[in-house]
């Protein structure tokens, strides 16, 4: 009987205690993959280019790009479909997101626009 009471108390205690560890540091940066057409644009002071998801319907940027530590040559990729890998910054060019580019290359495929 005593073992049953101890087991029940331990089970209740486990349910009441939050098992998640407290976070002492921020989450590491997560790379995002984006596809679009690359255009030169400095509308956002931190950006060097803009990425447009579907240039057939609109030239409004889906994201601004900051070419800091990228691999690839953005000059040869302008006005082409590109695959961009980088970290998103939602504050600097709000309401449009800014992507700090780590890698950029010509896209192996062209997505369909809705």
C-alpha positions as CSV (number, residue, x, y, z in Angstrom):
1,X,0.0,0.0,0.0
2,X,2.8,2.3,0.9
3,X,4.6,1.7,-2.5
4,X,1.3,2.5,-4.3
5,X,1.0,5.8,-2.4
6,X,4.6,6.8,-3.2
7,X,4.2,5.8,-6.9
8,X,1.0,8.0,-7.1
9,X,2.8,10.9,-5.4
10,X,5.7,10.6,-7.8
11,X,3.4,10.5,-10.8
12,X,1.6,13.6,-9.7
13,X,4.9,15.4,-8.9
14,X,6.1,14.6,-12.4
15,X,3.0,16.1,-14.0
16,X,3.2,19.3,-11.9
17,X,6.9,20.0,-12.6
18,X,7.8,21.5,-15.9
19,X,10.4,19.2,-17.4
20,X,11.7,21.7,-20.0
21,X,15.2,23.2,-19.4
22,X,15.5,26.9,-19.0
23,X,17.1,28.6,-22.0
24,X,20.2,30.5,-21.1
25,X,21.2,31.5,-24.6
26,X,19.3,32.4,-27.8
27,X,18.5,29.8,-30.3
28,X,21.2,29.4,-33.0
29,X,20.6,31.1,-36.3
30,X,18.5,28.9,-38.6
31,X,19.2,29.0,-42.4
32,X,16.2,29.6,-44.6
33,X,16.0,28.5,-48.3
34,X,14.2,30.9,-50.7
35,X,13.6,30.9,-54.4
36,X,12.9,33.9,-56.5
37,X,14.2,36.3,-59.1
38,X,17.1,38.5,-58.1
39,X,17.0,42.3,-58.8
40,X,19.3,45.1,-57.7
41,X,17.5,47.3,-55.2
42,X,18.6,49.5,-52.4
43,X,15.2,50.6,-51.1
44,X,16.1,49.2,-47.7
45,X,19.4,50.8,-46.4
46,X,20.8,47.4,-45.3
47,X,20.0,45.6,-48.5
48,X,21.8,45.3,-51.8
49,X,19.2,43.3,-53.8
50,X,15.6,42.2,-53.6
51,X,14.0,38.8,-54.2
52,X,10.7,38.6,-56.1
53,X,8.7,35.4,-55.8
54,X,6.6,35.8,-58.9
55,X,7.8,38.6,-61.2
56,X,5.1,37.8,-63.8
57,X,2.5,39.4,-61.5
58,X,4.3,41.9,-59.4
59,X,7.8,43.4,-58.8
60,X,7.2,43.9,-55.1
61,X,9.9,42.3,-53.1
62,X,9.1,39.2,-51.1
63,X,12.4,39.8,-49.3
64,X,15.4,42.1,-49.3
65,X,18.8,40.5,-49.5
66,X,22.0,41.6,-47.7
67,X,25.0,40.2,-49.5
68,X,27.6,39.9,-46.7
69,X,29.2,36.5,-46.5
70,X,27.7,34.8,-49.5
71,X,29.1,32.2,-51.9
72,X,28.3,32.9,-55.5
73,X,28.4,36.0,-57.7
74,X,25.2,38.1,-57.5
75,X,26.2,40.3,-60.5
76,X,26.0,37.3,-62.8
77,X,22.7,36.2,-61.3
78,X,20.7,39.4,-61.6
79,X,17.3,39.0,-63.3
80,X,17.6,35.2,-63.0
81,X,15.8,32.6,-60.8
82,X,18.1,32.0,-57.8
83,X,18.2,29.8,-54.7
84,X,19.1,31.8,-51.6
85,X,20.2,30.4,-48.3
86,X,20.5,32.8,-45.4
87,X,19.2,34.0,-42.0
88,X,16.0,36.0,-41.8
89,X,15.8,39.4,-40.1
90,X,12.2,40.6,-39.7
91,X,13.0,44.0,-38.1
92,X,15.6,45.9,-40.2
93,X,13.5,46.4,-43.3
94,X,10.0,45.8,-41.8
95,X,7.4,45.0,-43.0
96,X,9.4,43.2,-45.6
97,X,11.9,40.7,-44.3
98,X,15.6,41.0,-44.8
99,X,17.7,37.9,-45.5
100,X,21.4,37.9,-44.7
101,X,22.7,35.8,-47.5
102,X,25.1,33.0,-46.8
103,X,24.9,31.3,-50.2
104,X,23.3,32.1,-53.5
105,X,23.2,30.2,-56.8
106,X,21.2,29.8,-59.9
107,X,18.0,27.8,-59.2
108,X,18.0,24.4,-60.8
109,X,14.2,24.8,-61.5
110,X,11.7,27.6,-62.0
111,X,8.7,27.4,-59.7
112,X,5.2,27.9,-61.0
113,X,3.5,31.1,-59.9
114,X,0.0,30.9,-58.5
